[in-house]
Amino acid sequence: MKTLALVIITFLFSMNIWSLTLKIGVLAPEGTNWAKNMKKMAKEVRKATDKKVKFKFYFGGSQGDEHDVLRKIRVGQLHGGFFTGKTLGDINGDVRVMEIPFNFEGNREKAWSTLNKLSPYFNEKLKKNEFVNLGFIEIGMVYFVSQKETASLDAMKGIKIWSWEGDKLVSTMIQELNLVSVPLALPDVLSSLSTGIIEAAYAPPMGMLALQWNTKIKYIVDFPIAYSVGAFLLHEKAWKKIKPEHRKVVAEISKKYIDNVSNANIADNQAALKAMKDAGIKFINFPAQDVNKAKAVRNIVVDKLKDKLFSADSLSKLQSTL
């Protein structure tokens, strides 16, 4: 009888009953380069670990906004997620120094290089908050879009501008420029543009197309105001459930496909800008004096948020890298 029980147990192990499935929340919709690469990654990890480690992705915000995904991770309903700057800042605010307006003045190569240099520092910070970073992602340069022509700062007065609910960096910037901020969750932006709750928003171009904001706006300011980053995070508890012999292969495969996402994002952002221009969305330029005024306000915002959202140390590291 004992021999039979041993045979059954051995058989169960050989059938990979004891595998680990990691549940990941993603805002990116199905069909995007992001989703396609994640599916390939999951397939390769599954094969490389002999089906011991599996990824199950929930695309298109089916698990809620990033804030909802983070909450579900912390209560154990999910194991990880893809997060952009605002939510990364909720985990550890030092990452937000990358997204301070006018850091890179539209130079995405400089921004990407800076992110790579500071990644080890950011990863240590995230680890202290119980998250393992499987890789940073370039989301892209952030542009301002609106339903009304806003060719100057004065023209923006009274325009109802979306700000991601709880995003201190954006809300402080809007406040210092004496503009109108309307805090909303990301999934509410499209419907709010449709109903007039908001009249303007900001995002990388590919994000606007993926979320269909391009169907509700008429103007885009042809000057990037910031650089947006993301990261693929696993909670430390989930990471520790992966057997030590599998962690290296999971990390290497994940990094490969995350880099693929970043490269695809570069092309997708360029294609999105062209698509919006072809669709008749008007590209407008700010006067140089307004750009300079916004840059001056940037310094006030940084002083206000230093040691509140991000540390003085992280700001110093950013400045020395720049």
Summary of the structure (lengths in Angstrom):
residues: 322
radius of gyration: 21.5
end to end distance: 70.1
largest distance: 86.3
contacts: 1052
relative contact order: 0.16
helix: 54%
strand: 20%
